[in-house]
Amino acid sequence: MALHTIQIDETFDVSPRKAFAVFADHHRFGKLVGAPVKRIKDSDQADPNGIGSVRKIGIGPLSLQETVLGFEPDSLIEYTISSRSPLRNHLGRILFSDAGNGKTRIQYTIQFEEIVPFTGKALRVALERGLRRGIRRLPSMA
């Protein structure tokens, strides 16, 4: 199976702390990307959205679960799909860095392999389009 990669590298007029807060909070992340998101398992760390937390994205049989694997306040979130999905070997990684003058550079990378042959490109295009549209809302949500 082919490895598919989405790379988004954008700078926003929002501080790293505020940008991270939107992406780290599962509910606010759902509003950002325009999908219902609910935390279904809390992390055992100080932040309930941290390592080990699980969020459900979507509704009913069209939903999936993601588990947070890496969580460094104001700088990194890593997650993987931990339920059945049309993707395998999925890893999402969001890096937040100070771009100066109160701005944040966000480097959002997702890698995955498709389960059903020849569906990866369509899944990549749809996912990337949705993420790009959603993260443009960041300044109004921070």
NUTI-782487 format. One record per residue: x, y, z of N, C-alpha, C in turn; residue number from 1. Coordinates in nm, 2 decimals. Layout:
N
   n.px   n.py   n.pz  ca.px  ca.py  ca.pz   c.px   c.py   c.pz num
      X      Y      Z      X      Y      Z      X      Y      Z NUM
...
# end
This chain:
142
   n.px   n.py   n.pz  ca.px  ca.py  ca.pz   c.px   c.py   c.pz num
   0.08  -0.12   0.00   0.00   0.00   0.00   0.09   0.13   0.00   1
   0.04   0.23  -0.07   0.12   0.35  -0.08   0.10   0.44   0.05   2
   0.21   0.51   0.08   0.20   0.60   0.19   0.16   0.73   0.14   3
   0.06   0.79   0.20   0.00   0.92   0.16   0.04   1.02   0.27   4
   0.07   1.14   0.23   0.11   1.25   0.32   0.04   1.38   0.29   5
  -0.01   1.44   0.40  -0.06   1.58   0.39   0.03   1.67   0.47   6
   0.07   1.78   0.41   0.16   1.87   0.48   0.10   2.01   0.47   7
   0.07   2.07   0.58   0.02   2.21   0.58   0.11   2.29   0.67   8
   0.16   2.40   0.61   0.25   2.48   0.68   0.20   2.63   0.67   9
   0.14   2.68   0.77   0.08   2.81   0.77   0.12   2.89   0.89  10
   0.12   3.02   0.88   0.14   3.11   0.99   0.02   3.19   1.01  11
  -0.01   3.21   1.14  -0.14   3.28   1.18  -0.10   3.39   1.28  12
  -0.19   3.49   1.28  -0.17   3.60   1.37  -0.23   3.57   1.50  13
  -0.18   3.47   1.57  -0.23   3.42   1.70  -0.11   3.37   1.77  14
  -0.10   3.39   1.90   0.01   3.34   1.98   0.02   3.19   1.98  15
   0.14   3.13   2.00   0.14   2.98   2.01   0.06   2.92   2.12  16
   0.05   2.99   2.23  -0.03   2.94   2.34  -0.18   2.94   2.31  17
  -0.23   3.04   2.24  -0.37   3.04   2.20  -0.40   2.95   2.09  18
  -0.31   2.93   1.99  -0.33   2.84   1.88  -0.33   2.70   1.94  19
  -0.23   2.67   2.02  -0.23   2.53   2.08  -0.36   2.50   2.16  20
  -0.40   2.60   2.23  -0.53   2.58   2.31  -0.64   2.54   2.23  21
  -0.66   2.59   2.11  -0.77   2.56   2.02  -0.75   2.41   1.97  22
  -0.63   2.38   1.92  -0.61   2.25   1.87  -0.61   2.14   1.98  23
  -0.57   2.17   2.10  -0.56   2.07   2.20  -0.69   2.04   2.27  24
  -0.78   2.13   2.27  -0.91   2.11   2.33  -1.00   2.03   2.22  25
  -1.04   1.91   2.25  -1.11   1.83   2.15  -1.24   1.90   2.10  26
  -1.31   1.96   2.19  -1.44   2.02   2.15  -1.41   2.14   2.06  27
  -1.31   2.22   2.09  -1.28   2.34   2.01  -1.22   2.30   1.88  28
  -1.14   2.19   1.88  -1.09   2.14   1.76  -1.20   2.10   1.66  29
  -1.30   2.03   1.72  -1.42   2.00   1.63  -1.48   2.12   1.57  30
  -1.50   2.23   1.64  -1.55   2.35   1.59  -1.46   2.40   1.48  31
  -1.33   2.39   1.50  -1.24   2.44   1.40  -1.25   2.37   1.27  32
  -1.26   2.24   1.28  -1.26   2.16   1.15  -1.41   2.13   1.10  33
  -1.51   2.18   1.18  -1.64   2.16   1.14  -1.70   2.02   1.14  34
  -1.66   1.95   1.25  -1.71   1.81   1.27  -1.74   1.79   1.42  35
  -1.84   1.71   1.45  -1.86   1.68   1.59  -1.75   1.60   1.65  36
  -1.69   1.66   1.76  -1.58   1.59   1.83  -1.61   1.59   1.98  37
  -1.60   1.47   2.04  -1.62   1.46   2.18  -1.51   1.38   2.24  38
  -1.46   1.43   2.36  -1.36   1.35   2.43  -1.43   1.24   2.50  39
  -1.39   1.11   2.47  -1.46   1.00   2.53  -1.37   0.93   2.64  40
  -1.24   0.97   2.65  -1.15   0.92   2.75  -1.06   1.03   2.79  41
  -1.05   1.06   2.92  -0.95   1.16   2.96  -0.81   1.11   2.97  42
  -0.72   1.19   2.95  -0.58   1.16   2.98  -0.56   1.15   3.13  43
  -0.46   1.07   3.17  -0.43   1.06   3.32  -0.33   1.17   3.35  44
  -0.30   1.26   3.26  -0.20   1.37   3.29  -0.28   1.49   3.34  45
  -0.21   1.60   3.36  -0.28   1.72   3.42  -0.38   1.77   3.32  46
  -0.36   1.77   3.19  -0.46   1.81   3.09  -0.54   1.70   3.05  47
  -0.67   1.70   3.06  -0.75   1.58   3.02  -0.75   1.55   2.87  48
  -0.70   1.65   2.79  -0.68   1.63   2.65  -0.55   1.58   2.61  49
  -0.46   1.55   2.71  -0.32   1.51   2.68  -0.30   1.36   2.64  50
  -0.18   1.31   2.66  -0.15   1.18   2.61  -0.24   1.08   2.67  51
  -0.29   0.99   2.59  -0.38   0.89   2.63  -0.53   0.92   2.62  52
  -0.56   1.05   2.60  -0.70   1.09   2.58  -0.75   1.04   2.44  53
  -0.88   1.01   2.44  -0.94   0.96   2.31  -1.06   1.05   2.28  54
  -1.06   1.09   2.15  -1.17   1.17   2.10  -1.25   1.09   1.99  55
  -1.38   1.11   1.99  -1.46   1.05   1.89  -1.49   1.16   1.79  56
  -1.47   1.14   1.66  -1.50   1.24   1.56  -1.61   1.18   1.47  57
  -1.71   1.26   1.44  -1.82   1.21   1.36  -1.94   1.16   1.44  58
  -2.04   1.11   1.36  -2.16   1.06   1.42  -2.19   0.92   1.38  59
  -2.23   0.84   1.48  -2.27   0.70   1.46  -2.17   0.62   1.39  60
  -2.22   0.54   1.29  -2.12   0.45   1.22  -2.02   0.53   1.13  61
  -2.04   0.65   1.11  -1.94   0.73   1.03  -1.84   0.80   1.12  62
  -1.83   0.76   1.24  -1.73   0.82   1.34  -1.61   0.73   1.34  63
  -1.50   0.79   1.40  -1.38   0.72   1.43  -1.32   0.78   1.56  64
  -1.23   0.70   1.61  -1.16   0.75   1.74  -1.02   0.78   1.71  65
  -0.97   0.88   1.78  -0.83   0.92   1.77  -0.77   0.92   1.91  66
  -0.65   0.87   1.93  -0.58   0.87   2.06  -0.46   0.96   2.05  67
  -0.45   1.05   2.15  -0.33   1.14   2.16  -0.21   1.06   2.21  68
  -0.10   1.07   2.13   0.02   1.00   2.16   0.13   1.09   2.21  69
   0.13   1.21   2.17   0.23   1.31   2.21   0.16   1.44   2.24  70
   0.20   1.51   2.35   0.14   1.63   2.39   0.24   1.71   2.47  71
   0.29   1.82   2.41   0.38   1.91   2.47   0.32   2.05   2.46  72
   0.27   2.10   2.58   0.20   2.23   2.58   0.27   2.34   2.49  73
   0.19   2.40   2.41   0.22   2.51   2.33   0.32   2.47   2.21  74
   0.35   2.34   2.19   0.45   2.31   2.09   0.41   2.18   2.01  75
   0.35   2.08   2.06   0.33   1.96   1.98   0.20   1.88   2.03  76
   0.13   1.83   1.93   0.03   1.73   1.95   0.05   1.62   1.84  77
   0.05   1.49   1.89   0.05   1.38   1.79  -0.06   1.29   1.83  78
  -0.12   1.23   1.73  -0.23   1.14   1.75  -0.24   1.03   1.64  79
  -0.31   0.93   1.67  -0.34   0.83   1.57  -0.48   0.78   1.57  80
  -0.53   0.73   1.46  -0.66   0.67   1.46  -0.66   0.54   1.54  81
  -0.74   0.52   1.64  -0.74   0.40   1.72  -0.86   0.32   1.71  82
  -0.94   0.34   1.61  -1.06   0.26   1.58  -1.06   0.22   1.44  83
  -1.16   0.14   1.40  -1.17   0.10   1.26  -1.19   0.23   1.17  84
  -1.12   0.23   1.06  -1.13   0.34   0.97  -1.08   0.29   0.83  85
  -1.10   0.38   0.73  -1.05   0.34   0.60  -0.90   0.36   0.58  86
  -0.83   0.40   0.69  -0.69   0.43   0.69  -0.61   0.33   0.79  87
  -0.49   0.31   0.75  -0.40   0.23   0.85  -0.27   0.31   0.86  88
  -0.20   0.28   0.97  -0.07   0.34   1.00  -0.08   0.49   0.99  89
  -0.19   0.54   1.05  -0.22   0.69   1.05  -0.14   0.75   1.17  90
  -0.08   0.87   1.13  -0.01   0.95   1.24  -0.03   1.09   1.20  91
  -0.09   1.17   1.29  -0.11   1.31   1.28  -0.01   1.38   1.37  92
   0.05   1.49   1.32   0.15   1.56   1.40   0.14   1.71   1.37  93
   0.11   1.78   1.48   0.09   1.93   1.47   0.20   2.00   1.55  94
   0.29   2.07   1.49   0.39   2.15   1.55   0.35   2.30   1.56  95
   0.37   2.36   1.67   0.34   2.50   1.69   0.47   2.57   1.72  96
   0.51   2.67   1.65   0.63   2.75   1.68   0.61   2.90   1.67  97
   0.68   2.97   1.75   0.67   3.12   1.76   0.73   3.17   1.63  98
   0.65   3.25   1.55   0.69   3.31   1.43   0.72   3.46   1.45  99
   0.73   3.50   1.57   0.76   3.64   1.60   0.63   3.73   1.59 100
   0.64   3.84   1.66   0.53   3.94   1.65   0.39   3.88   1.69 101
   0.39   3.79   1.78   0.26   3.73   1.83   0.20   3.63   1.73 102
   0.28   3.59   1.63   0.23   3.49   1.53   0.28   3.35   1.56 103
   0.21   3.25   1.51   0.24   3.11   1.52   0.25   3.04   1.39 104
   0.36   2.97   1.37   0.37   2.88   1.26   0.32   2.75   1.30 105
   0.23   2.69   1.22   0.17   2.56   1.24   0.21   2.47   1.13 106
   0.28   2.36   1.16   0.32   2.26   1.07   0.24   2.13   1.10 107
   0.14   2.10   1.01   0.04   2.00   1.04   0.07   1.89   0.93 108
   0.11   1.77   0.98   0.15   1.66   0.89   0.06   1.54   0.93 109
   0.01   1.48   0.83  -0.07   1.35   0.85  -0.01   1.25   0.75 110
   0.02   1.13   0.80   0.06   1.02   0.71  -0.03   0.91   0.73 111
  -0.06   0.83   0.62  -0.14   0.72   0.63  -0.13   0.63   0.51 112
  -0.18   0.51   0.53  -0.19   0.41   0.41  -0.34   0.38   0.40 113
  -0.39   0.36   0.28  -0.53   0.32   0.26  -0.54   0.17   0.28 114
  -0.66   0.13   0.33  -0.69  -0.01   0.34  -0.75  -0.06   0.21 115
  -0.84   0.02   0.15  -0.89  -0.02   0.02  -0.80   0.03  -0.09 116
  -0.74  -0.05  -0.17  -0.65   0.00  -0.27  -0.71   0.11  -0.36 117
  -0.63   0.20  -0.39  -0.66   0.32  -0.49  -0.76   0.42  -0.43 118
  -0.78   0.41  -0.30  -0.87   0.52  -0.23  -0.79   0.62  -0.16 119
  -0.66   0.60  -0.14  -0.58   0.69  -0.07  -0.57   0.83  -0.12 120
  -0.56   0.85  -0.25  -0.55   0.98  -0.31  -0.68   1.06  -0.28 121
  -0.79   1.00  -0.30  -0.92   1.07  -0.28  -0.94   1.10  -0.13 122
  -0.90   1.01  -0.04  -0.91   1.04   0.10  -0.81   1.15   0.14 123
  -0.69   1.15   0.08  -0.59   1.26   0.11  -0.65   1.39   0.07 124
  -0.70   1.40  -0.05  -0.75   1.53  -0.11  -0.86   1.58  -0.02 125
  -0.96   1.50   0.01  -1.08   1.54   0.09  -1.03   1.58   0.23 126
  -0.94   1.50   0.30  -0.90   1.54   0.43  -0.82   1.67   0.43 127
  -0.73   1.68   0.33  -0.65   1.81   0.33  -0.74   1.93   0.30 128
  -0.83   1.92   0.21  -0.92   2.03   0.18  -1.00   2.07   0.31 129
  -1.05   1.97   0.38  -1.13   2.00   0.50  -1.04   2.07   0.61 130
  -0.92   2.02   0.63  -0.83   2.07   0.73  -0.79   2.21   0.69 131
  -0.75   2.23   0.57  -0.71   2.37   0.53  -0.82   2.47   0.55 132
  -0.94   2.43   0.51  -1.05   2.52   0.52  -1.08   2.55   0.67 133
  -1.07   2.45   0.75  -1.09   2.46   0.90  -0.99   2.54   0.97 134
  -0.86   2.52   0.94  -0.76   2.59   1.02  -0.76   2.74   0.99 135
  -0.81   2.78   0.88  -0.82   2.92   0.84  -0.91   3.00   0.94 136
  -0.99   2.92   1.01  -1.08   2.98   1.12  -1.01   3.01   1.25 137
  -0.89   2.96   1.26  -0.81   2.98   1.38  -0.81   3.12   1.44 138
  -0.78   3.22   1.37  -0.77   3.36   1.43  -0.91   3.40   1.49 139
  -1.02   3.36   1.44  -1.15   3.40   1.50  -1.18   3.31   1.62 140
  -1.12   3.20   1.64  -1.15   3.11   1.75  -1.05   3.12   1.87 141
  -0.94   3.19   1.84  -0.84   3.19   1.95  -0.86   3.30   2.05 142
# end
